[in-house]
Amino acid sequence: MPSERYNETLANIDESISAHVKANKNPGSIVTGWVMVASVSHPESLSRDGYVMQSSSSLPHHTQLGLLNMAIQDKSNMSIISTMRAMMEGDD
């Protein structure tokens, strides 16, 4: 069972993500779920990274995977668009 501290920090992350989305996308947006991945290193083994994944409370695994997959596809598409724009700018 998660500790009180865990629940508190998870609620803080949830509130921060919601505030960020409302401030930068649309004030009427309602965040229905989120997944966060962080790269971490331990002071005793700085040469190796680890990963921490956290999601909003009660978000099913299949929905987490869907959000992560969507993020990968979006990053890939943005990279392609950026490359194409750079190529087109060079055609002048």
C-alpha positions, 0 to 999 in steps of 0.5 A: 500500500502506498505511503501517505508521502507517496500519495501526497507527491503523486497528487502534487505531480497531478496538480502540476501537470494539470496547471501546466496544460491549462496554462499552455494549451487551453484553460478549459482542458481536463487532464484525464491521465498522464505518464511520466518517464525520468532518467535517473542515476544513482550517486554510487554508479554515475556511469549507469542510468536507470528509469522511473516511470510514474502515471496518474492514479488508477491509469490502466497499463494498456492506457499507459502503453497507449500514451507512451506509444502516442508520445513516441509517434509524435516525437518521430513525426515532429522529427520528420517534419523538422527535417523536411522543413530544413530541406525545403528551406535549403531549396531556395 
